[in-house]
Amino acid sequence: MHVDVEWSPLAGPAGGGGRPRDDEAAALGAALARALAHGALDTASLCVAPGVAVWHVYIDALLLAADGGAPAALSLAAAAALADARVPRATVAAGDPPEVEVDDDLSVAVPLDVAGVPVTIVVAVCGASAVADPDAAEEAAAGALVRVAVDAAGRVRGLDLARGGLPAGGLAAAVALARGAAPGLRASVLAAAAAAKDAAAVPAM
């Protein structure tokens, strides 16, 4: 799986390009790739023929605004995109090398199983208080930022202390807060993506 993240020049005064923003985009892409690397997708479903051909998954993301919550926005967009993705049917004909024939009829393509695809929730911790999915001002005021990747079953698939330090018990509390916030965000985004797809499929009168 390949993940590429870029900042748009329109993403606020701090988003005018240059190495700091480029480095941040690369770090966000790497964190998303790590969260998706181990069991997030059923890789067996991407295999056309062992040792012959496999489907490769590319995720390209462009961040258009900068007001905090970029890891969550990226992971939610990736989950929605992967939920809409389909694996075309393919057959392998005998030969040396074998010949792969791809069916371009997407009505017989198979959807990806995205239950293992995580949503990354940022938790901003300031003293004894914590907030999930903070905006830029809340992130700036926080003493620590924790990124927690949570899949549809509530399993933690990634954990990153992005900034600062935590008091005793702070990490467990941040994880619990992220696990509580993830299902609602995930469900609302996937439902909105499905509704948009259905609306686009309705022919104009």
Secondary structure as UniProt FT lines:
FT   STRAND          2..7
FT   TURN            9..10
FT   HELIX           13..15
FT   HELIX           19..37
FT   HELIX           43..46
FT   STRAND          47..49
FT   TURN            50..52
FT   STRAND          53..54
FT   STRAND          58..63
FT   HELIX           70..84
FT   STRAND          86..87
FT   STRAND          90..93
FT   STRAND          99..102
FT   HELIX           106..108
FT   STRAND          110..111
FT   TURN            115..116
FT   STRAND          119..126
FT   TURN            127..128
FT   STRAND          129..132
FT   HELIX           136..141
FT   STRAND          144..150
FT   TURN            152..153
FT   STRAND          156..163
FT   TURN            168..169
FT   HELIX           170..201
//
